Amino acid sequence: MFKRIFYGLSFLVTFCIMAISMGGTGLAAYLTDIPEKYSSEINYLLDRKVITGYPDQTFRPEVNVTREEAATMIGRAMGLNGQQRTTSFSDVPQSSYASGYIQSAVEKGILTGYSDGTFRPENKMTRGEMAYLLKRAFNLSSTSYVFFSDVAKSGTQYTAINTVVTAGLANGYPDGSYRPNNPINRAEFAVLVARGLNPTYRVSSADLIPIGERIVTADSLNVRVGPGTEYKAIGSLPMNTKITIYYFHGDWVYFSYGSLKGFVHSAYLSAPNTKKKITIDPGHGGSDPGAIGNGIYEKELNLSVALKVKKILDQKGIQVVMTRTTDTSVSLQDRVKIGVDSGSDTFVSIHGNSNLDSSANGTETYYSIAGTNTRSESSKQLSSFIQNRLYKSLGTRNRGVKTAEFYVIYKNPLPAALIELGFISNSSDAQKLSSDYYRNQAAEAIAYGIVDYYNWKY
Ligand SMILES: [Zn+2]
């Protein structure tokens, strides 16, 4: 996409009177000298107390932003933990007002320290550093044709500046320069953060590209001006409204519907016409009993839990295909084929574990890294969602999510997981796996893990 080389006016020199600070406690109502041109952006941040006035109501818009001030302001904007605490840096003591936000921003990868172990909190933030911060804080990745006379078209600085300009957050100067080493002042910083949080303030939204459509699943879904309940609601969307979405900010998503634009919580959205069809595969069966021990036949355990999973998923509107519903033999090849031929989008195989060492115990879930990255990433997520619920509801040891090349997950084009409920060979695990109560617990955990996965995926 062609991009203008620079955008007209720099806001750097336009602020005459303005009142913001990072450290004060002033109220928005007192900040009567906010410049008209950027009053929307500034008030937007005042709403969330990202910016506050100084106690003496002074302003100082030309004052440069220090690195500790930048950490504090971005921390508030992103809702990071600002609790003062010990940090990784020799020059940021716990007593520093910014210690919590600095440590949080560093943990999130939004800011970095220096190789000598210092953070240099009072150093001035430059426009180049600001580009890094914005890129990381707002997960910007799109680039376009961008040229600045004073930024070499290689290296990480160019990439960071390119992404923030492409996203319409920052711009260059009329002379075609970006001035990456210039310090940034507080007025400029505030405008950039507001643009990061809310695209309606951006210089250009040409690069705001729809990533899909969603259907509202709540009776009345609040639309807010920012990604959080602390932002003002500007409207609501009725159930079944189809909206266009652009990007996620945590659990919140920026959308448009006609002329209405804003943020809604993603938990109340579903993908349109998502098929959600899963194949559930109870391991073994017929002439193949699987593991046997402590009075349990694995094939019976697997089928029993699988049928309970099917029942719960049916109620949730997820179509379920079974590789077997009775005590019959089904080859591994046929199990995979049933999943693929049925048009399923996901595959889950259910097993019980066994070991010669009867002390081995616990729950684990496997996926395979075979196939495309998309498939293996989906398989990993599927396995993690299931495992995280399963060991807890069974009260078994968490043996974790693992990779292995079992046929039904390895030779499978669908995202796939193979669950080992517990050890039939272990008396404690077996006692649970014998009981209908724990089989219900297991089925519920697996079904909800699958729902978690679909929510993540779509
Ligand atoms: Zn098995």
Boltz pocket constraint, residues with backbone or C-beta under 6 A from the ligand:
constraints:
  - pocket:
      binder: B
      contacts: [[A, 283], [A, 284], [A, 290], [A, 291], [A, 298], [A, 350], [A, 351], [A, 352]]
      max_distance: 6.0
